[in-house]
Amino acid sequence: MFKDKRNLFIQLLAILGLILSVKLAMIYYDANYNKYALSSFCTINEFIDCDGVAKTPYAIFLGIPLAYWGIFLYLTILFLTFVDTLKKIKFLNILEVFKEPKAYITFLGTISFCISMILAGISLNVIHKLCILCLATYFIDLFIALVACKGNLKNLAEAFKTTFSDFVAGAKKYTAIFIALVLLCGSFLAYSETTLNFVPNYKKIKSIMKYRKIKYNPFRVSGNVLGNPEGNVVVEVYSDYVCPHCYINNIMMHQAAAEFKNVYIIHRNMPFDSECNRYMASSMHPKACFMSRGAIAAGRQGNYWGMSSLLYENHPQNMDEMLKYAEQLGFDTDKFIKDFYSDDTKAHLNRDIERAAELDVHATPTMLINGEKIVGTKPYYEIKEKLIQHGARKK
C-alpha cells in the first residue's frame, strides 16, 4: 500500500477533506442550533461567511446537511484505497466486486467536483456568500480525481465506463444484497427528506414559511369570537398588524380554533408604533396603531376577527382604504368612522398596550397559553403540542 504513492496521496487528500467536512458539520450545528456559539473563524465579512451559508436551505440535500454528505464521500474514498487489502480477508470476499478502486475514486472525485461547481454557482449568484472551507473541499475533490486518473482525460473516460460496468456486474452477482441496499438507502433518504428530523431547524423554518406563502387566510372566521369562549385552554395573542410573523401566527391561531374544540383565542393589540404606544421611542411599524383602531372599531359592529384577517393581508394606509374593507364586511361606515376615532377605542387600545407592558411582552407575536409565555413564531406542530399539553382536545 505505501509503495503506491498515488494511493497514499489520495488517502492524504481524503483525510484532509474528511477533517474539513467534520469542521463544516460543527459550523453547521453551531450556526443553526447553538445560540451561544461565536462566529466561526471563516466568517470574515458579509461575503466570506461560512455561518451564513450554513444557515441557508442550500446547505441541505435530501434532508441531510451537505457536510455529512462530505464525511460520507471521504470515508468512502478512504475505504476504496484500502479495499484491495480488505478483500484478501476471507469473510470479506464480497468485496471482490471492487475490481478497479482507482476508477471508482476517479468517478467519485469527478462527480463530486461537478456538483461542487453547481454549489459554487449557487453561493455566488443566489446566496451571495462564500464558504472558504467548502471551496477548499471543491478543489480536494478535483485533485483526488486528477490523481486517481493520472491527469489523463482518456483515463477519466475509461474510469466512468469501468465504474458503470463493474456496478452492473456486481449488482447481477449479488442481486439480493443489492436490492436490499437500494431499498434501505432509498427508505432512509425518503425518511430524511420527508420528516427533516436530521435538520430540525430547517424543518421549523420550512413549516413556518409554508404559511407565509398563503395569501388568504383559509381558516378565517367572522365575528368577535375565535374558538370556544367556554374552553379551558385560553390563548392570549399579542400582535401587530404590520408584523409579517404575526400574519403567519394569525393563520395558525385560526387553524387551531378550527381543529380544537376547547381552545379560546383572545387578540391583544401590541403595535410597534409610537403614535399610540408610549413604550416605543420610534415607529418601527408605521400605521400599526391605525390598523389596531380599525380592528377595534370593527369589533363594535360584531366582526373583529373578520377585519383582523383583512388587515393582516392588506395593510390599509389611509381611511379611504380602511373604509373599503369596512364596506366589504357590510359595516355602517358612518358608525365605523365614529368608533374609529372614539375615546372608547383609544382606551381599548391603551389597555392592550398596558397589559402587554405588565406581562413584560416586548416582541410580537407573543402568546400566553394558559399563562405560559411563548415568544416569536413557532411551527404549527409545536403550537399544537403546547395546546395539547394544556389540555386541548381535537374536534
N, C-alpha and C positions, 0 to 999 in steps of 0.2 A: 504494500500500500504506500509506504513512504517513498518507495522508489519512483512512484508515479507522481511527478511534480505537478502535472495538471490536476490530478485528484486532490493533492494537498492544497493547491491554490484555490480550487473550488470549495474545499472544506473551510478554508480561512475566510473566503468571501461569504459563505453561508453562515458561518458563526458570527461574522460582523453584521450581516443582515438580521440574524436572529436577535442579537443584542439590541439593535436599533428598533426592531419590532416590539420587543419587550418594553423598551423605553416608551415607544409610542402608545402601547397599551396602558402604561402607567399615566401618561399625559392625558389619554382619553378618559380614564377614570377620574383623575383629579379635575379636569375641565368640566365634566358633566355631573359628578356626584360628590365631590369633596369641596364644600363651600368654604372651608378654611385653608384650602391649598393656595400657595403662592403661584404666581405666573411661572410657567416653565422657562428654562434658560433660553429656549429657542423662540420665545415670544418677545420680539425686539421692538417692533413698531406695528402700525396698522396693517402693513403689507406682509412682513415676515412675522407670522403669527400662528404658531403650531396650535395653541389653545383655541384660537378662533376657528381654525379648520376642523379641529376635533369636535367642536360643538355643532357642526352642520350635519344635515342628513346625508351628505356625500361621504361622511366618514364611516358609513354603514353599508353593507351589502348583504341582502337576504337575511336581515335581522341580526347580523354579526358584525362587530367593528372590524374595519379593514386591517387594523393592527393584528388582530387574531388570525386573519387570513394570512398575513405575512409570516407569523410564527409558524403556522402550518406549512407554508411553502418552504421555508428554510429548513425545517425539520425533515420534510420530505426529500429535499435535495441532499441533506446530510445522510439520510438513510440510503439514498441511491449511491453515494460514494462508498458506502460500506457493504452494499448488497452482495458484491462478489465474494466477500469473506463470509457473510452471514449464510449464504445459500449452501455453503460447504457443511454447515451443521445439519446433522441427519434429520431432526424433526422440523427443520425449516426448508425442506426440499421444495415446498410450494413456491419458494422464491425463485425457482428456476425460470419462471415466466419472465423475469427481468434479465433479458439476454444482452441488451446493449444499454447499460446505465448512462453512458455519456450522451447517447442520442436522446434519452428521456430528459436529462438535465438541460440539454440544448433546447429542447421543446419547451420545457417549463420556464426557462430563463427568457426565451424569446416571447412567449405568450404573456408572461408577467410584465415584460418591458413594454409591450404594445398596450396592455391595459394601463400601465403606468403613464403612458403618454396621453391617454384619454383623461386620466385623473389630473394630469398636469394642465391640460386644456381647461378642465372644469375649474381648477384652482385659479387660473389666470383670467378666465373670461366670465365665470359665473360667481365664484366666491370672492374673487379679487383679494385673495390672501394666499400666502405660500408657506408650506411647512418644509423647512430645510431638511429635517430628518427624513421625511417622506421622499424628498428629492434625492437624498443620498441612497435610499433603497432602490430608486429607479435605476441609478447607474450601476448599483451592485447587480441587479437583475441582468442588465446588459452585459456586464463584464463576465458574469457566470456563463451566459450563453456563448459569448465570444471565445472564452477559454475552452469550454466544452467542445465547440466545433472547430477549434484551432483557427478561428477567424476566417474560415473559408465558407463562402456562400453556398458552394456545392455541397459541402458537408452539412450546412444548415438545412438545405432542401432534403438531403438524404436522411437527416435526423427526423424530420417530420414524417417522412414515408415509413421509416423503420418503427417509429413510435406507434403509428396507426396500425401497421401490420402486426406488430407484437401484441398490441392491445386486443385486436380481434382474435389472434391465435390463443392468447391467454384466456379470453372470455369463453371461447369454444371448449378449451380443455377443462376449465373449472367453471362450467356454466352455473351450477347450483350456488357456488360461493359468490360468483359474480352477480347473480340476480339478487342474492341476499344482501350484498354490499350496496348495490344500487338502491334497493328498497330502503335499507337502513339510512343511507346518506340522504336519499330523497325525502324520507319521512322527517328526518332531523331538520333539514333545511326548510321544509314546508312548515314545520312547527315553529322554528325560529322566526321565519318571515311573517307568519300569521299572528303569533302571540306577542312577538317583540319582547319576550321575557328576558332576553340577554341584553337588551338595551332599554331598560325601564324609563330612562329619562326621555328618550326619543318616543317611546310608547305614549308617555304623557303628553308631549308636545303634539304628536300626530292626532291624538284623541281630542285635544283642545281645539286645534286648528280646523278640525272637521266641522266644528260649529261655526267657526269664523267664516267659512265659505257659504253658510246658509244666509240667504238674503231676506228671507221672510220667515218669521217665527211660526213653525208648523204646529206648535202646541198652544198658541195664543188663546186667551180667554177674554170674554167681555165681562164687565162688572168690576166691583170693588173688592172681590174676594178671590184669592188664589189658593186652592186647596180646600181643606176641611176645617172650618173655624172651631169645630169641636175636637179636632185632632190633638193628640198628646205629644206630637213632635212639632215644635214650633221653630221656624227658621226666620230670623231677622236678617234681612239683606241690606247692607249699607252700600249705596251705589251712586254712580254719577253717569248721567245720560251721554256724556261725551266720551267717557272711558271705553275703549274698544274691548277690553276684557270684561267689562260689565255687560256689554252687549251679549257676549258669549254666555256669561253666567245667567243672564235673564232667560235665555232659551233653556238652559239646563234646569232652572227653577220651575219653569212651566212644564218641562218634561217630568220632573219629579212629582209635581202636583197631579199630573195625568196618570202616573204609574203607581203612586201610593195612596191609600185610602185614608190615612190618619196623619197626613202632613199638612200643616198650615203655614203659609209663607206671607210674611209682612215686609213691605218695601219701605226702607228709610232713605231719605234723600241726604246725600253727603257730597254736594257739589264742590269740586276743587276750583272755586270761583270766588274771588274776593268781593264781588258785587253783593253777595248775601252771607258769605261765610267769613266771619270775623277772625277765624283762625288761619286764614290764608293771607300771606303777605302780598301775593300777586295772583292773577287769574291764570292758573295752569290750564284750565279748561273753560275758555270764554263761552258764554251763553248757557253754561250748565245750570245756573240759577234760573235763567229764563225758562229753560225746559222743565225744571222741577216745579215751577209755579204752574206751568201748563198741565202737568200731571195732576197736581193737587186740585186745580180748577176743574179738570175732567172728573175727578172723584166727586165733586159737588153735584154732578149730573149722573152719577152712578156708573162711570166707566173708567176708573183709574187705570186698570191693567190694560184695557184696550188702547188707551192713549200712550201708556208707557211703551208698549211694543212699537208703536209708530214713531215715538221719539227716539228710541234706540236705533231704529232702522233709518230714519230720515234726517234727524238733526235740523229742525227748522231754525232759521236765523233771525226771523222777524215776525211780527204779529200777523202779517198777511199770510205767511207760510203756516204759522200755527193755526190760524183760522181755517185754512184749507183742510187740515186734519180734523179739526173740531166739526166742520160741516160733514166730512166723510163719516164721522161717527154719529151724526144726527143730532148734534147738540144745538141748544138755543144759543146762538153766537153772542147775543147781547148779554145774556146771563154769564156766559163763559168769560167775556171780557171783564165784566164787573167782578166776578170771582177771582180772576187772574190778578187783579190789582188790589184785592181786598186785604184788610188788616188780618182777617182770619187765615188767609192763605200765607201771608207773611209769617204769622205766628206759628202755623203748622210747620212751615219750612224751618223756622228757627228752632222749634222743639226737636226736630230730627237732628239738626246740626249739633245742638247742645247735648242730646243723648249720645251721639257719637263721641263727643269730647269726654263725657263722663265715663264711657266704656273704653276710652283710650284707643279709639279707632282712628288710624292715620293713613289707611290705604283703602282703595276700592278695587274690586269688590271685597268686602269683609262679611262673612256670615257668622251668625251665632246660632248654632243648632242646640236647642235647649240649654243655652248659655255657653256652650263650648265654642270658642272663637276659632275661626278658620280664615286665614288671611290669603288673599290672592285667588286667582283662577285655578281650580283643580279639575282634573279629568272627571267626566261624569261618573265613571265607575268608582272613583274614590268617594265622590259625594254620596252615591248610593250606599256604599259600605258604611259611611258615617251615619246616614239616616237609619239604616237597619240596626246599627249598634245602639241607636237611641230608641229603637222600638218601632220603626216604620214597617208597615205591612203592605204588601202588594195587593192591588185590587183583584 
